Amino acid sequence: MAFENLTERLQNVFKNLRGKKKITEQDVAEITKEIRVALLEADVALPVVKKFIKAIRERAIGTEVSEALNPAQQII
């Protein structure tokens, strides 16, 4: 049950990125906040959540979105 809810929440988070040409710092802040909440509600350990969020931020800010990928795929 928790995994299904997590999957649904993450899909909703990434829907917000569709159609963007560049991922901004504000986009990343909003997305990482929602991802953090979803992961914590799914009982993912806090150190794991922090490490995952840090990796997303480092990789995503200022990234040009590839035409072959959508923004959600670009972040992951």
PyMOL Python script that loads the backbone (N, CA, C, O; Angstrom):
from pymol import cmd

cmd.read_pdbstr("""\
ATOM      1  N   MET A   1       0.826  -1.199   0.000  1.00  0.00           N
ATOM      2  CA  MET A   1       0.000   0.000   0.000  1.00  0.00           C
ATOM      3  C   MET A   1       0.871   1.265   0.000  1.00  0.00           C
ATOM      4  O   MET A   1       0.627   2.189  -0.776  1.00  0.00           O
ATOM      5  N   ALA A   2       1.878   1.300   0.865  1.00  0.00           N
ATOM      6  CA  ALA A   2       2.739   2.482   0.936  1.00  0.00           C
ATOM      7  C   ALA A   2       3.494   2.685  -0.368  1.00  0.00           C
ATOM      8  O   ALA A   2       3.696   3.817  -0.807  1.00  0.00           O
ATOM      9  N   PHE A   3       3.915   1.573  -0.991  1.00  0.00           N
ATOM     10  CA  PHE A   3       4.664   1.676  -2.247  1.00  0.00           C
ATOM     11  C   PHE A   3       3.784   2.224  -3.362  1.00  0.00           C
ATOM     12  O   PHE A   3       4.237   3.046  -4.158  1.00  0.00           O
ATOM     13  N   GLU A   4       2.532   1.779  -3.428  1.00  0.00           N
ATOM     14  CA  GLU A   4       1.611   2.279  -4.454  1.00  0.00           C
ATOM     15  C   GLU A   4       1.372   3.773  -4.276  1.00  0.00           C
ATOM     16  O   GLU A   4       1.355   4.525  -5.250  1.00  0.00           O
ATOM     17  N   ASN A   5       1.191   4.197  -3.041  1.00  0.00           N
ATOM     18  CA  ASN A   5       0.977   5.611  -2.755  1.00  0.00           C
ATOM     19  C   ASN A   5       2.217   6.421  -3.121  1.00  0.00           C
ATOM     20  O   ASN A   5       2.105   7.515  -3.674  1.00  0.00           O
ATOM     21  N   LEU A   6       3.388   5.891  -2.816  1.00  0.00           N
ATOM     22  CA  LEU A   6       4.638   6.575  -3.149  1.00  0.00           C
ATOM     23  C   LEU A   6       4.776   6.720  -4.657  1.00  0.00           C
ATOM     24  O   LEU A   6       5.137   7.789  -5.150  1.00  0.00           O
ATOM     25  N   THR A   7       4.496   5.665  -5.381  1.00  0.00           N
ATOM     26  CA  THR A   7       4.578   5.702  -6.842  1.00  0.00           C
ATOM     27  C   THR A   7       3.655   6.768  -7.410  1.00  0.00           C
ATOM     28  O   THR A   7       4.050   7.542  -8.281  1.00  0.00           O
ATOM     29  N   GLU A   8       2.448   6.804  -6.923  1.00  0.00           N
ATOM     30  CA  GLU A   8       1.467   7.790  -7.397  1.00  0.00           C
ATOM     31  C   GLU A   8       1.922   9.213  -7.078  1.00  0.00           C
ATOM     32  O   GLU A   8       1.811  10.105  -7.920  1.00  0.00           O
ATOM     33  N   ARG A   9       2.426   9.422  -5.885  1.00  0.00           N
ATOM     34  CA  ARG A   9       2.872  10.768  -5.497  1.00  0.00           C
ATOM     35  C   ARG A   9       4.054  11.223  -6.328  1.00  0.00           C
ATOM     36  O   ARG A   9       4.117  12.384  -6.734  1.00  0.00           O
ATOM     37  N   LEU A  10       4.993  10.324  -6.587  1.00  0.00           N
ATOM     38  CA  LEU A  10       6.156  10.693  -7.393  1.00  0.00           C
ATOM     39  C   LEU A  10       5.756  10.983  -8.835  1.00  0.00           C
ATOM     40  O   LEU A  10       6.311  11.886  -9.461  1.00  0.00           O
ATOM     41  N   GLN A  11       4.812  10.235  -9.360  1.00  0.00           N
ATOM     42  CA  GLN A  11       4.325  10.507 -10.713  1.00  0.00           C
ATOM     43  C   GLN A  11       3.703  11.897 -10.783  1.00  0.00           C
ATOM     44  O   GLN A  11       3.913  12.627 -11.752  1.00  0.00           O
ATOM     45  N   ASN A  12       2.944  12.261  -9.767  1.00  0.00           N
ATOM     46  CA  ASN A  12       2.323  13.588  -9.733  1.00  0.00           C
ATOM     47  C   ASN A  12       3.367  14.694  -9.639  1.00  0.00           C
ATOM     48  O   ASN A  12       3.209  15.752 -10.248  1.00  0.00           O
ATOM     49  N   VAL A  13       4.424  14.457  -8.884  1.00  0.00           N
ATOM     50  CA  VAL A  13       5.496  15.446  -8.758  1.00  0.00           C
ATOM     51  C   VAL A  13       6.111  15.728 -10.122  1.00  0.00           C
ATOM     52  O   VAL A  13       6.306  16.885 -10.491  1.00  0.00           O
ATOM     53  N   PHE A  14       6.413  14.677 -10.865  1.00  0.00           N
ATOM     54  CA  PHE A  14       7.099  14.847 -12.137  1.00  0.00           C
ATOM     55  C   PHE A  14       6.196  15.349 -13.253  1.00  0.00           C
ATOM     56  O   PHE A  14       6.686  15.848 -14.266  1.00  0.00           O
ATOM     57  N   LYS A  15       4.884  15.226 -13.082  1.00  0.00           N
ATOM     58  CA  LYS A  15       3.961  15.787 -14.082  1.00  0.00           C
ATOM     59  C   LYS A  15       4.138  17.298 -14.188  1.00  0.00           C
ATOM     60  O   LYS A  15       3.952  17.881 -15.257  1.00  0.00           O
ATOM     61  N   ASN A  16       4.495  17.920 -13.083  1.00  0.00           N
ATOM     62  CA  ASN A  16       4.670  19.372 -13.060  1.00  0.00           C
ATOM     63  C   ASN A  16       5.846  19.842 -13.913  1.00  0.00           C
ATOM     64  O   ASN A  16       5.911  21.018 -14.271  1.00  0.00           O
ATOM     65  N   LEU A  17       6.762  18.959 -14.239  1.00  0.00           N
ATOM     66  CA  LEU A  17       7.941  19.335 -15.023  1.00  0.00           C
ATOM     67  C   LEU A  17       7.719  19.247 -16.527  1.00  0.00           C
ATOM     68  O   LEU A  17       8.506  19.786 -17.305  1.00  0.00           O
ATOM     69  N   ARG A  18       6.681  18.588 -16.927  1.00  0.00           N
ATOM     70  CA  ARG A  18       6.467  18.392 -18.363  1.00  0.00           C
ATOM     71  C   ARG A  18       6.344  19.727 -19.083  1.00  0.00           C
ATOM     72  O   ARG A  18       5.693  20.655 -18.603  1.00  0.00           O
ATOM     73  N   GLY A  19       6.975  19.802 -20.227  1.00  0.00           N
ATOM     74  CA  GLY A  19       6.898  20.998 -21.049  1.00  0.00           C
ATOM     75  C   GLY A  19       7.948  22.053 -20.747  1.00  0.00           C
ATOM     76  O   GLY A  19       8.023  23.066 -21.442  1.00  0.00           O
ATOM     77  N   LYS A  20       8.759  21.833 -19.725  1.00  0.00           N
ATOM     78  CA  LYS A  20       9.793  22.819 -19.385  1.00  0.00           C
ATOM     79  C   LYS A  20      11.033  22.593 -20.236  1.00  0.00           C
ATOM     80  O   LYS A  20      11.390  21.457 -20.545  1.00  0.00           O
ATOM     81  N   LYS A  21      11.682  23.688 -20.611  1.00  0.00           N
ATOM     82  CA  LYS A  21      12.918  23.616 -21.397  1.00  0.00           C
ATOM     83  C   LYS A  21      14.147  23.529 -20.498  1.00  0.00           C
ATOM     84  O   LYS A  21      15.144  22.899 -20.851  1.00  0.00           O
ATOM     85  N   LYS A  22      14.063  24.172 -19.324  1.00  0.00           N
ATOM     86  CA  LYS A  22      15.183  24.193 -18.388  1.00  0.00           C
ATOM     87  C   LYS A  22      14.628  24.023 -16.981  1.00  0.00           C
ATOM     88  O   LYS A  22      13.576  24.567 -16.645  1.00  0.00           O
ATOM     89  N   ILE A  23      15.334  23.276 -16.179  1.00  0.00           N
ATOM     90  CA  ILE A  23      14.915  23.048 -14.801  1.00  0.00           C
ATOM     91  C   ILE A  23      15.549  24.133 -13.938  1.00  0.00           C
ATOM     92  O   ILE A  23      16.773  24.224 -13.846  1.00  0.00           O
ATOM     93  N   THR A  24      14.713  24.954 -13.305  1.00  0.00           N
ATOM     94  CA  THR A  24      15.209  26.065 -12.497  1.00  0.00           C
ATOM     95  C   THR A  24      15.426  25.636 -11.047  1.00  0.00           C
ATOM     96  O   THR A  24      15.000  24.562 -10.623  1.00  0.00           O
ATOM     97  N   GLU A  25      16.096  26.502 -10.311  1.00  0.00           N
ATOM     98  CA  GLU A  25      16.320  26.242  -8.894  1.00  0.00           C
ATOM     99  C   GLU A  25      14.987  26.171  -8.150  1.00  0.00           C
ATOM    100  O   GLU A  25      14.829  25.362  -7.236  1.00  0.00           O
ATOM    101  N   GLN A  26      14.040  27.005  -8.534  1.00  0.00           N
ATOM    102  CA  GLN A  26      12.718  26.983  -7.910  1.00  0.00           C
ATOM    103  C   GLN A  26      12.007  25.661  -8.202  1.00  0.00           C
ATOM    104  O   GLN A  26      11.378  25.088  -7.312  1.00  0.00           O
ATOM    105  N   ASP A  27      12.103  25.176  -9.437  1.00  0.00           N
ATOM    106  CA  ASP A  27      11.514  23.877  -9.787  1.00  0.00           C
ATOM    107  C   ASP A  27      12.082  22.781  -8.893  1.00  0.00           C
ATOM    108  O   ASP A  27      11.344  21.961  -8.346  1.00  0.00           O
ATOM    109  N   VAL A  28      13.396  22.782  -8.757  1.00  0.00           N
ATOM    110  CA  VAL A  28      14.066  21.756  -7.963  1.00  0.00           C
ATOM    111  C   VAL A  28      13.645  21.857  -6.499  1.00  0.00           C
ATOM    112  O   VAL A  28      13.423  20.833  -5.853  1.00  0.00           O
ATOM    113  N   ALA A  29      13.532  23.070  -5.970  1.00  0.00           N
ATOM    114  CA  ALA A  29      13.121  23.253  -4.575  1.00  0.00           C
ATOM    115  C   ALA A  29      11.722  22.692  -4.338  1.00  0.00           C
ATOM    116  O   ALA A  29      11.482  21.999  -3.349  1.00  0.00           O
ATOM    117  N   GLU A  30      10.806  22.996  -5.247  1.00  0.00           N
ATOM    118  CA  GLU A  30       9.431  22.501  -5.112  1.00  0.00           C
ATOM    119  C   GLU A  30       9.375  20.983  -5.221  1.00  0.00           C
ATOM    120  O   GLU A  30       8.702  20.314  -4.437  1.00  0.00           O
ATOM    121  N   ILE A  31      10.085  20.460  -6.193  1.00  0.00           N
ATOM    122  CA  ILE A  31      10.069  19.018  -6.425  1.00  0.00           C
ATOM    123  C   ILE A  31      10.703  18.265  -5.264  1.00  0.00           C
ATOM    124  O   ILE A  31      10.162  17.262  -4.799  1.00  0.00           O
ATOM    125  N   THR A  32      11.852  18.747  -4.796  1.00  0.00           N
ATOM    126  CA  THR A  32      12.529  18.036  -3.714  1.00  0.00           C
ATOM    127  C   THR A  32      11.717  18.082  -2.426  1.00  0.00           C
ATOM    128  O   THR A  32      11.745  17.132  -1.644  1.00  0.00           O
ATOM    129  N   LYS A  33      11.000  19.163  -2.200  1.00  0.00           N
ATOM    130  CA  LYS A  33      10.140  19.242  -1.016  1.00  0.00           C
ATOM    131  C   LYS A  33       9.055  18.172  -1.090  1.00  0.00           C
ATOM    132  O   LYS A  33       8.809  17.459  -0.116  1.00  0.00           O
ATOM    133  N   GLU A  34       8.412  18.063  -2.243  1.00  0.00           N
ATOM    134  CA  GLU A  34       7.349  17.076  -2.409  1.00  0.00           C
ATOM    135  C   GLU A  34       7.895  15.648  -2.343  1.00  0.00           C
ATOM    136  O   GLU A  34       7.262  14.760  -1.772  1.00  0.00           O
ATOM    137  N   ILE A  35       9.063  15.436  -2.926  1.00  0.00           N
ATOM    138  CA  ILE A  35       9.669  14.104  -2.883  1.00  0.00           C
ATOM    139  C   ILE A  35      10.035  13.737  -1.449  1.00  0.00           C
ATOM    140  O   ILE A  35       9.806  12.608  -1.017  1.00  0.00           O
ATOM    141  N   ARG A  36      10.603  14.688  -0.713  1.00  0.00           N
ATOM    142  CA  ARG A  36      10.984  14.440   0.680  1.00  0.00           C
ATOM    143  C   ARG A  36       9.774  13.997   1.494  1.00  0.00           C
ATOM    144  O   ARG A  36       9.841  13.011   2.228  1.00  0.00           O
ATOM    145  N   VAL A  37       8.678  14.722   1.364  1.00  0.00           N
ATOM    146  CA  VAL A  37       7.466  14.386   2.114  1.00  0.00           C
ATOM    147  C   VAL A  37       6.958  12.999   1.717  1.00  0.00           C
ATOM    148  O   VAL A  37       6.615  12.190   2.579  1.00  0.00           O
ATOM    149  N   ALA A  38       6.912  12.729   0.419  1.00  0.00           N
ATOM    150  CA  ALA A  38       6.418  11.432  -0.062  1.00  0.00           C
ATOM    151  C   ALA A  38       7.277  10.284   0.467  1.00  0.00           C
ATOM    152  O   ALA A  38       6.749   9.261   0.901  1.00  0.00           O
ATOM    153  N   LEU A  39       8.594  10.454   0.432  1.00  0.00           N
ATOM    154  CA  LEU A  39       9.486   9.396   0.909  1.00  0.00           C
ATOM    155  C   LEU A  39       9.359   9.186   2.414  1.00  0.00           C
ATOM    156  O   LEU A  39       9.332   8.048   2.883  1.00  0.00           O
ATOM    157  N   LEU A  40       9.282  10.272   3.168  1.00  0.00           N
ATOM    158  CA  LEU A  40       9.147  10.144   4.619  1.00  0.00           C
ATOM    159  C   LEU A  40       7.819   9.504   4.996  1.00  0.00           C
ATOM    160  O   LEU A  40       7.759   8.700   5.927  1.00  0.00           O
ATOM    161  N   GLU A  41       6.758   9.852   4.283  1.00  0.00           N
ATOM    162  CA  GLU A  41       5.455   9.233   4.547  1.00  0.00           C
ATOM    163  C   GLU A  41       5.457   7.750   4.185  1.00  0.00           C
ATOM    164  O   GLU A  41       4.651   6.982   4.711  1.00  0.00           O
ATOM    165  N   ALA A  42       6.353   7.349   3.295  1.00  0.00           N
ATOM    166  CA  ALA A  42       6.483   5.937   2.912  1.00  0.00           C
ATOM    167  C   ALA A  42       7.479   5.211   3.824  1.00  0.00           C
ATOM    168  O   ALA A  42       7.891   4.088   3.535  1.00  0.00           O
ATOM    169  N   ASP A  43       7.859   5.861   4.922  1.00  0.00           N
ATOM    170  CA  ASP A  43       8.756   5.289   5.926  1.00  0.00           C
ATOM    171  C   ASP A  43      10.169   5.009   5.418  1.00  0.00           C
ATOM    172  O   ASP A  43      10.822   4.066   5.866  1.00  0.00           O
ATOM    173  N   VAL A  44      10.632   5.828   4.487  1.00  0.00           N
ATOM    174  CA  VAL A  44      12.024   5.737   4.054  1.00  0.00           C
ATOM    175  C   VAL A  44      12.863   6.430   5.126  1.00  0.00           C
ATOM    176  O   VAL A  44      12.477   7.483   5.633  1.00  0.00           O
ATOM    177  N   ALA A  45      13.990   5.849   5.464  1.00  0.00           N
ATOM    178  CA  ALA A  45      14.850   6.392   6.522  1.00  0.00           C
ATOM    179  C   ALA A  45      15.323   7.802   6.170  1.00  0.00           C
ATOM    180  O   ALA A  45      15.662   8.083   5.021  1.00  0.00           O
ATOM    181  N   LEU A  46      15.342   8.679   7.167  1.00  0.00           N
ATOM    182  CA  LEU A  46      15.724  10.073   6.963  1.00  0.00           C
ATOM    183  C   LEU A  46      17.106  10.234   6.319  1.00  0.00           C
ATOM    184  O   LEU A  46      17.243  11.053   5.411  1.00  0.00           O
ATOM    185  N   PRO A  47      18.138   9.491   6.746  1.00  0.00           N
ATOM    186  CA  PRO A  47      19.444   9.651   6.080  1.00  0.00           C
ATOM    187  C   PRO A  47      19.390   9.309   4.586  1.00  0.00           C
ATOM    188  O   PRO A  47      20.078   9.935   3.780  1.00  0.00           O
ATOM    189  N   VAL A  48      18.589   8.338   4.228  1.00  0.00           N
ATOM    190  CA  VAL A  48      18.437   7.960   2.818  1.00  0.00           C
ATOM    191  C   VAL A  48      17.744   9.077   2.053  1.00  0.00           C
ATOM    192  O   VAL A  48      18.145   9.420   0.941  1.00  0.00           O
ATOM    193  N   VAL A  49      16.703   9.640   2.652  1.00  0.00           N
ATOM    194  CA  VAL A  49      15.967  10.740   2.019  1.00  0.00           C
ATOM    195  C   VAL A  49      16.897  11.927   1.795  1.00  0.00           C
ATOM    196  O   VAL A  49      16.910  12.507   0.709  1.00  0.00           O
ATOM    197  N   LYS A  50      17.669  12.292   2.807  1.00  0.00           N
ATOM    198  CA  LYS A  50      18.585  13.433   2.685  1.00  0.00           C
ATOM    199  C   LYS A  50      19.608  13.218   1.574  1.00  0.00           C
ATOM    200  O   LYS A  50      19.882  14.127   0.790  1.00  0.00           O
ATOM    201  N   LYS A  51      20.164  12.026   1.510  1.00  0.00           N
ATOM    202  CA  LYS A  51      21.168  11.721   0.487  1.00  0.00           C
ATOM    203  C   LYS A  51      20.544  11.770  -0.909  1.00  0.00           C
ATOM    204  O   LYS A  51      21.153  12.290  -1.844  1.00  0.00           O
ATOM    205  N   PHE A  52      19.348  11.236  -1.049  1.00  0.00           N
ATOM    206  CA  PHE A  52      18.648  11.224  -2.327  1.00  0.00           C
ATOM    207  C   PHE A  52      18.318  12.644  -2.782  1.00  0.00           C
ATOM    208  O   PHE A  52      18.529  12.987  -3.946  1.00  0.00           O
ATOM    209  N   ILE A  53      17.806  13.462  -1.882  1.00  0.00           N
ATOM    210  CA  ILE A  53      17.448  14.849  -2.202  1.00  0.00           C
ATOM    211  C   ILE A  53      18.698  15.638  -2.592  1.00  0.00           C
ATOM    212  O   ILE A  53      18.667  16.424  -3.538  1.00  0.00           O
ATOM    213  N   LYS A  54      19.785  15.432  -1.871  1.00  0.00           N
ATOM    214  CA  LYS A  54      21.039  16.122  -2.200  1.00  0.00           C
ATOM    215  C   LYS A  54      21.501  15.757  -3.608  1.00  0.00           C
ATOM    216  O   LYS A  54      21.930  16.625  -4.367  1.00  0.00           O
ATOM    217  N   ALA A  55      21.416  14.494  -3.950  1.00  0.00           N
ATOM    218  CA  ALA A  55      21.828  14.040  -5.285  1.00  0.00           C
ATOM    219  C   ALA A  55      20.956  14.656  -6.372  1.00  0.00           C
ATOM    220  O   ALA A  55      21.458  15.037  -7.430  1.00  0.00           O
ATOM    221  N   ILE A  56      19.667  14.755  -6.120  1.00  0.00           N
ATOM    222  CA  ILE A  56      18.759  15.373  -7.098  1.00  0.00           C
ATOM    223  C   ILE A  56      19.131  16.833  -7.303  1.00  0.00           C
ATOM    224  O   ILE A  56      19.229  17.299  -8.437  1.00  0.00           O
ATOM    225  N   ARG A  57      19.340  17.555  -6.206  1.00  0.00           N
ATOM    226  CA  ARG A  57      19.680  18.981  -6.316  1.00  0.00           C
ATOM    227  C   ARG A  57      20.964  19.193  -7.106  1.00  0.00           C
ATOM    228  O   ARG A  57      21.022  20.041  -7.996  1.00  0.00           O
ATOM    229  N   GLU A  58      21.982  18.422  -6.778  1.00  0.00           N
ATOM    230  CA  GLU A  58      23.274  18.579  -7.452  1.00  0.00           C
ATOM    231  C   GLU A  58      23.170  18.297  -8.945  1.00  0.00           C
ATOM    232  O   GLU A  58      23.841  18.937  -9.754  1.00  0.00           O
ATOM    233  N   ARG A  59      22.349  17.362  -9.291  1.00  0.00           N
ATOM    234  CA  ARG A  59      22.256  16.941 -10.687  1.00  0.00           C
ATOM    235  C   ARG A  59      21.297  17.789 -11.513  1.00  0.00           C
ATOM    236  O   ARG A  59      21.478  17.923 -12.723  1.00  0.00           O
ATOM    237  N   ALA A  60      20.285  18.359 -10.879  1.00  0.00           N
ATOM    238  CA  ALA A  60      19.189  18.953 -11.635  1.00  0.00           C
ATOM    239  C   ALA A  60      19.261  20.458 -11.848  1.00  0.00           C
ATOM    240  O   ALA A  60      18.814  20.939 -12.889  1.00  0.00           O
ATOM    241  N   ILE A  61      19.795  21.204 -10.924  1.00  0.00           N
ATOM    242  CA  ILE A  61      19.735  22.664 -11.024  1.00  0.00           C
ATOM    243  C   ILE A  61      20.474  23.144 -12.266  1.00  0.00           C
ATOM    244  O   ILE A  61      21.652  22.847 -12.467  1.00  0.00           O
ATOM    245  N   GLY A  62      19.755  23.890 -13.086  1.00  0.00           N
ATOM    246  CA  GLY A  62      20.333  24.479 -14.280  1.00  0.00           C
ATOM    247  C   GLY A  62      20.484  23.526 -15.450  1.00  0.00           C
ATOM    248  O   GLY A  62      21.059  23.887 -16.477  1.00  0.00           O
ATOM    249  N   THR A  63      19.986  22.342 -15.308  1.00  0.00           N
ATOM    250  CA  THR A  63      20.119  21.351 -16.368  1.00  0.00           C
ATOM    251  C   THR A  63      19.238  21.709 -17.556  1.00  0.00           C
ATOM    252  O   THR A  63      18.058  22.025 -17.404  1.00  0.00           O
ATOM    253  N   GLU A  64      19.825  21.653 -18.720  1.00  0.00           N
ATOM    254  CA  GLU A  64      19.048  21.803 -19.949  1.00  0.00           C
ATOM    255  C   GLU A  64      18.341  20.477 -20.187  1.00  0.00           C
ATOM    256  O   GLU A  64      18.948  19.414 -20.059  1.00  0.00           O
ATOM    257  N   VAL A  65      17.080  20.536 -20.526  1.00  0.00           N
ATOM    258  CA  VAL A  65      16.315  19.317 -20.738  1.00  0.00           C
ATOM    259  C   VAL A  65      16.596  18.780 -22.137  1.00  0.00           C
ATOM    260  O   VAL A  65      16.411  19.482 -23.132  1.00  0.00           O
ATOM    261  N   SER A  66      17.037  17.552 -22.199  1.00  0.00           N
ATOM    262  CA  SER A  66      17.312  16.892 -23.474  1.00  0.00           C
ATOM    263  C   SER A  66      16.012  16.684 -24.234  1.00  0.00           C
ATOM    264  O   SER A  66      14.976  16.399 -23.633  1.00  0.00           O
ATOM    265  N   GLU A  67      16.064  16.823 -25.541  1.00  0.00           N
ATOM    266  CA  GLU A  67      14.865  16.600 -26.342  1.00  0.00           C
ATOM    267  C   GLU A  67      14.448  15.139 -26.326  1.00  0.00           C
ATOM    268  O   GLU A  67      13.279  14.832 -26.556  1.00  0.00           O
ATOM    269  N   ALA A  68      15.373  14.241 -26.060  1.00  0.00           N
ATOM    270  CA  ALA A  68      15.064  12.815 -26.037  1.00  0.00           C
ATOM    271  C   ALA A  68      14.419  12.385 -24.722  1.00  0.00           C
ATOM    272  O   ALA A  68      13.803  11.322 -24.646  1.00  0.00           O
ATOM    273  N   LEU A  69      14.563  13.215 -23.684  1.00  0.00           N
ATOM    274  CA  LEU A  69      14.023  12.891 -22.373  1.00  0.00           C
ATOM    275  C   LEU A  69      13.057  13.969 -21.928  1.00  0.00           C
ATOM    276  O   LEU A  69      13.162  15.123 -22.343  1.00  0.00           O
ATOM    277  N   ASN A  70      12.111  13.585 -21.078  1.00  0.00           N
ATOM    278  CA  ASN A  70      11.291  14.616 -20.454  1.00  0.00           C
ATOM    279  C   ASN A  70      12.000  15.037 -19.165  1.00  0.00           C
ATOM    280  O   ASN A  70      12.914  14.339 -18.726  1.00  0.00           O
ATOM    281  N   PRO A  71      11.612  16.151 -18.546  1.00  0.00           N
ATOM    282  CA  PRO A  71      12.322  16.637 -17.360  1.00  0.00           C
ATOM    283  C   PRO A  71      12.371  15.635 -16.213  1.00  0.00           C
ATOM    284  O   PRO A  71      13.370  15.567 -15.496  1.00  0.00           O
ATOM    285  N   ALA A  72      11.317  14.865 -16.032  1.00  0.00           N
ATOM    286  CA  ALA A  72      11.314  13.870 -14.964  1.00  0.00           C
ATOM    287  C   ALA A  72      12.401  12.831 -15.203  1.00  0.00           C
ATOM    288  O   ALA A  72      13.112  12.455 -14.271  1.00  0.00           O
ATOM    289  N   GLN A  73      12.539  12.368 -16.429  1.00  0.00           N
ATOM    290  CA  GLN A  73      13.576  11.396 -16.761  1.00  0.00           C
ATOM    291  C   GLN A  73      14.959  12.019 -16.617  1.00  0.00           C
ATOM    292  O   GLN A  73      15.911  11.336 -16.239  1.00  0.00           O
ATOM    293  N   GLN A  74      15.072  13.284 -16.911  1.00  0.00           N
ATOM    294  CA  GLN A  74      16.348  13.994 -16.827  1.00  0.00           C
ATOM    295  C   GLN A  74      16.852  14.012 -15.383  1.00  0.00           C
ATOM    296  O   GLN A  74      18.046  13.832 -15.147  1.00  0.00           O
ATOM    297  N   ILE A  75      15.967  14.225 -14.426  1.00  0.00           N
ATOM    298  CA  ILE A  75      16.355  14.305 -13.020  1.00  0.00           C
ATOM    299  C   ILE A  75      16.778  12.943 -12.503  1.00  0.00           C
ATOM    300  O   ILE A  75      17.784  12.826 -11.803  1.00  0.00           O
ATOM    301  N   ILE A  76      16.030  11.932 -12.838  1.00  0.00           N
ATOM    302  CA  ILE A  76      16.321  10.591 -12.337  1.00  0.00           C
ATOM    303  C   ILE A  76      17.461  10.044 -13.138  1.00  0.00           C
ATOM    304  O   ILE A  76      17.895   8.917 -12.904  1.00  0.00           O
TER     305      ILE A  76
END
""", "prot")
cmd.dss("prot")
cmd.show_as("cartoon", "prot")
cmd.util.cbc("prot")
cmd.orient("prot")
